[in-house]
Amino acid sequence: MVLVPVAATRAPATLLVIFGATGDLAQRMLFPSLYGLHADGLLPERLRILGTARGGHDADAFRALVAAAVQRQVPAREFDRDRLDGLLARLDYVAADTRDAADMARLGARIRALREGEVVYHLSTAPRFYAPICDALAAHGLAGAGTRVMLEKPIGHDLASAIAINDGVARVFAEDCVFRVDHYLGKEGVQNLLALRFGNALFEPLWNARHVEQVQITVAEAVGVEGRGDYYDGSGAMRDMLQNHLLQLLCLAAMEPPSQFEPTAVRNEKLKVLRALRPIGRAEVAAETVAGQYVAGAVGGQAVPGYIEELGHPSRTETFVAIRAHVDNWRWSGVPFYLRTGKRLPRRATEIFLQLRAVPHSIFPGARIEPNALVIRLQPEERIELLLMHKTPGLDRAGVRLSQVALDLDLHEEFAAHRRRPAYERLYLDALEGNGTLFVRRDETEAAWEWVDAVLDGWRHGDHAPRPYAAGTWGPAAAIALTERRGHSWRE
């Protein structure tokens, strides 16, 4: 079940230039995704792909690197050597340091030789290089009409740095030519959230404060920092996950129906949600937020070290965040949105849980009636569960016994004949065709940072150190209290 965006507003690109083409993201996600699109005949027929990085590969060595990455990442049942060869035939490579004028001149000459139409530049680099790379492209006549740029998250580490990066990119590329990537928006399950809401008459009448008691959004990771300690310690769970992934999921769950599925309409509605978020500042952080940091424990039956042991030095960086947020508008007034993300939790899971309000009166004496709920699971498996009360089979003189059962739609089983696509296939296809619907606009990014910055400022001002939690648990005890003192409980 995939939402198909409206037709692109630009001609399909004929050249994709990937900066950082030898990096981890490119090898794990980008080139395997390009292989999938090529194998299915979805890449523009004339598209060429030019990789560039500071590494001194030649074109043949680069193709060998890509071939190895594709074979490593693509399941054997989906791999075809002839199709891989077809992708490799599209590839070229130029080693270049964008700070070196001679290197940029060589890269520019190759771009001009390969270019037959529109160009997409994908900056798969650290965000601090975005503005310098854009400036270098402009200085060598490689930007302007017929070009657009993809940027990876995070866009900055706070509002001021996000504005600085966006201003630097805006010197070269107009906003409608900037495609900010949040790979969660390319996931099938995330797009299915929109299909569920706006493709079915069943849910929309109930999708509001009159019927919804609470909403929970969880992005849980079982892994630790996995060799990313230096990056993660300067970021933390708030900047790494909540500012982008969780707030984007919140926007999709809470937004009003857009007039149509096209970039401006969808992103306008998401922005309204971000601007309706009730600020959480110095006076509210203690009551509305919890930060945690994992200590040694066990995940999946295996002993694992604490964050400080993995890092190798003391740190106050949070590896867990829980927040009680409110969207102050007519649709959601009074409904708490519980946001939770963390590392070294019991299992990997991303889900949205909507609990409806309890029935106003029970006609079944002695029977416990649980509120109805909708569970939208995004990973590791994609499924939708509608939790309903049902009569327990059998006879009982005490009266009717009820139990909660799930109407369960397993999307992998339902669409078993369809290949499970990584998020970057959708994102690359849309970027190459000039469709920005599933990308993040500048004002969204900055509105999210403005809200998050207030929380971070409150933590600093109040000296809120992260609370310890054992690896393999669902975070600090204070996170449980965050929900239970309002009469709610986390779904686990």
Number of C-alpha atoms within 10 A of each C-alpha: 13 14 13 10 15 13 11 16 10 13 12 23 26 21 25 26 21 23 22 20 26 19 14 12 13 20 21 16 18 24 21 24 25 21 26 25 20 19 18 10 11 13 23 16 12 13 21 24 22 22 24 24 20 15 15 13 16 12 17 13 12 23 21 12 14 25 20 12 19 23 16 13 15 17 9 9 6 10 16 13 10 10 16 20 13 13 23 19 12 16 19 19 23 23 21 21 16 22 13 10 14 12 16 22 18 13 24 17 14 15 20 12 9 18 17 14 14 20 26 27 24 23 20 23 20 14 19 13 15 22 19 16 21 22 22 20 20 15 14 14 12 21 20 13 11 14 20 25 26 22 22 17 19 20 26 20 16 18 19 14 16 19 18 15 19 22 14 17 21 17 13 22 21 14 15 15 21 26 27 22 25 21 18 21 22 21 22 21 25 24 19 21 21 18 14 17 17 15 13 10 10 11 13 14 9 12 18 17 18 15 17 21 20 20 23 21 24 24 22 21 17 17 17 20 16 8 10 10 17 10 11 18 17 12 17 21 23 24 22 18 19 25 22 25 19 20 21 24 23 23 19 22 21 21 22 19 16 16 10 11 17 17 19 15 14 20 23 16 18 25 21 18 25 26 17 13 16 13 19 24 19 16 12 14 22 17 13 18 22 27 30 26 28 27 20 19 17 18 18 11 9 8 12 20 17 20 26 17 12 16 17 9 8 9 14 15 20 25 28 31 24 27 24 21 19 19 24 17 15 9 15 22 13 16 20 21 21 24 22 28 27 29 28 32 26 20 18 16 18 21 24 23 21 22 20 22 16 14 11 5 7 11 7 12 10 12 14 13 18 17 16 19 20 19 20 23 22 22 17 11 14 20 20 23 17 15 19 17 15 14 11 13 10 7 9 9 5 9 11 17 18 18 14 15 15 16 11 12 14 15 17 14 11 11 11 10 8 10 10 11 14 17 20 24 24 20 26 23 19 23 30 26 21 24 24 26 22 25 23 23 22 19 15 21 25 22 19 22 25 18 19 23 22 17 24 19 15 20 21 12 12 13 9 15 16 20 20 20 23 21 26 24 18 22 29 21 14 17 24 16 16 22 18 12 9 9 8 16 15 17 11 8
